[in-house]
Amino acid sequence: MAHGAGELVAASARLAPAVDGIRISLHVVAAGVWVGGQFTLASLVPTARRLGEGAPAALARAFARVQWPAYVVLLGTGIWNVAAVGSHASGPWKAVLTAKILVVLLAGAAALAHSRSRSRTGVAAWGAVTSLSSVAALVMGVFLAR
């Protein structure tokens, strides 16, 4: 049975809140994994060091298996979020969004540099940049959500 255009628009309007909820929930869960996981892992490093020389690196590799998929979900749902807002956003909102995009890209690049660093100084410095930029992106996301 064929539906008229009006019926499809009405059905789409009824589904919109559910789709928005799914989109935002995916974004928030991925942010929780990305940001929360960094702080959880950092808090476990002292204990991991007592378990053996390779234990911190093994934990980092295990975290990477969920960290990077979460980052990809963040990027995908971030694009979806921007598309959902459309061109109706204000100038200041767009300025914060632009800053957030740059900070999210910095966080990803810093996390990659952190994972490839071979010196303690590099690991510490890139880890700090990753954490700070990740938290900054999260806070900007809260402001963008209004």
C-alpha positions as CSV (number, residue, x, y, z in Angstrom):
1,M,0.0,0.0,0.0
2,A,1.5,3.3,-1.1
3,H,1.7,6.2,1.3
4,G,1.2,9.8,0.3
5,A,3.9,12.3,0.8
6,G,2.0,13.9,3.7
7,E,1.9,10.6,5.5
8,L,5.6,10.1,5.1
9,V,6.4,13.5,6.4
10,A,4.1,12.9,9.4
11,A,5.8,9.6,10.1
12,S,9.2,11.2,9.9
13,A,8.2,13.9,12.3
14,R,7.0,11.3,14.8
15,L,10.3,9.4,14.5
16,A,12.5,12.5,14.8
17,P,12.7,12.6,18.6
18,A,13.7,8.9,18.7
19,V,16.3,9.3,16.0
20,D,17.7,12.4,17.8
21,G,17.9,10.4,21.1
22,I,19.8,7.6,19.4
23,R,22.2,10.0,17.7
24,I,22.9,12.0,20.9
25,S,23.1,8.8,23.1
26,L,25.7,7.3,20.7
27,H,27.7,10.5,20.8
28,V,27.6,10.7,24.6
29,V,28.5,7.0,25.1
30,A,31.4,7.3,22.8
31,A,32.6,10.5,24.6
32,G,32.3,8.6,27.9
33,V,34.6,5.8,26.5
34,W,37.1,8.2,24.9
35,V,37.4,10.7,27.8
36,G,36.5,8.6,30.8
37,G,38.6,5.7,29.5
38,Q,41.7,8.0,29.4
39,F,41.2,9.0,33.1
40,T,40.5,5.4,34.1
41,L,43.5,4.1,32.3
42,A,45.8,6.8,33.8
43,S,44.6,6.0,37.3
44,L,45.5,2.3,36.7
45,V,49.0,2.9,35.4
46,P,50.7,3.0,38.9
47,T,49.1,-0.4,39.8
48,A,50.0,-1.8,36.4
49,R,53.7,-0.8,36.8
50,R,53.8,-3.0,39.9
51,L,52.5,-5.9,37.9
52,G,55.5,-5.9,35.5
53,E,57.4,-3.8,33.0
54,G,55.1,-4.5,30.1
55,A,51.8,-4.3,32.0
56,P,51.1,-0.5,31.3
57,A,51.7,-1.0,27.6
58,A,49.4,-4.1,27.6
59,L,46.7,-2.1,29.2
60,A,47.1,0.7,26.7
61,R,46.9,-1.7,23.8
62,A,43.7,-3.2,25.3
63,F,42.2,0.3,25.7
64,A,43.1,1.2,22.2
65,R,40.7,-1.6,21.0
66,V,37.8,0.4,22.4
67,Q,39.3,3.9,22.3
68,W,39.7,4.2,18.5
69,P,36.3,2.8,17.6
70,A,34.8,5.3,20.1
71,Y,36.7,8.1,18.4
72,V,35.3,7.0,15.0
73,V,31.8,6.9,16.5
74,L,32.4,10.4,17.9
75,L,33.5,11.7,14.5
76,G,30.5,10.1,12.8
77,T,27.9,11.2,15.3
78,G,29.5,14.6,15.4
79,I,29.0,15.0,11.6
80,W,25.5,13.7,12.1
81,N,24.9,16.3,14.9
82,V,26.0,19.1,12.7
83,A,23.8,17.9,9.9
84,A,20.8,17.7,12.3
85,V,21.3,21.4,13.3
86,G,21.6,22.5,9.7
87,S,22.1,26.1,8.8
88,H,19.9,27.4,11.5
89,A,22.7,27.8,14.0
90,S,23.9,31.2,15.2
91,G,27.3,32.7,14.4
92,P,28.6,32.2,18.0
93,W,27.4,28.6,18.0
94,K,29.2,28.0,14.7
95,A,32.4,29.6,16.1
96,V,32.3,27.2,19.1
97,L,31.6,24.3,16.7
98,T,34.7,25.2,14.6
99,A,36.8,25.4,17.7
100,K,35.5,22.1,18.9
101,I,36.2,20.4,15.6
102,L,39.8,21.6,15.8
103,V,40.2,20.4,19.4
104,V,38.7,17.0,18.5
105,L,41.2,16.6,15.7
106,L,44.0,17.7,18.1
107,A,42.8,15.1,20.6
108,G,43.0,12.4,18.0
109,A,46.4,13.4,16.7
110,A,47.8,13.7,20.2
111,A,46.4,10.3,21.1
112,L,48.1,8.8,18.1
113,A,51.4,10.6,19.0
114,H,51.0,9.4,22.6
115,S,50.6,5.8,21.5
116,R,53.6,6.0,19.2
117,S,55.9,7.8,21.6
118,R,58.9,5.8,22.8
119,S,60.2,8.2,25.5
120,R,58.7,8.8,28.9
121,T,58.6,12.5,28.2
122,G,56.8,12.0,24.9
123,V,54.3,9.6,26.4
124,A,53.6,12.1,29.3
125,A,53.4,15.2,27.1
126,W,51.2,13.7,24.4
127,G,49.0,12.1,27.1
128,A,48.5,15.4,28.7
129,V,47.7,17.1,25.4
130,T,45.2,14.2,24.6
131,S,43.5,14.5,28.0
132,L,43.3,18.3,28.0
133,S,42.0,18.5,24.5
134,S,39.5,15.7,25.0
135,V,38.1,17.4,28.1
136,A,38.0,20.7,26.2
137,A,36.0,19.1,23.4
138,L,33.6,17.5,25.9
139,V,33.0,20.9,27.6
140,M,32.5,22.6,24.2
141,G,30.0,19.9,23.3
142,V,28.0,20.7,26.5
143,F,27.9,24.3,25.4
144,L,26.8,23.4,21.9
145,A,24.0,21.2,23.2
146,R,22.6,24.4,24.9
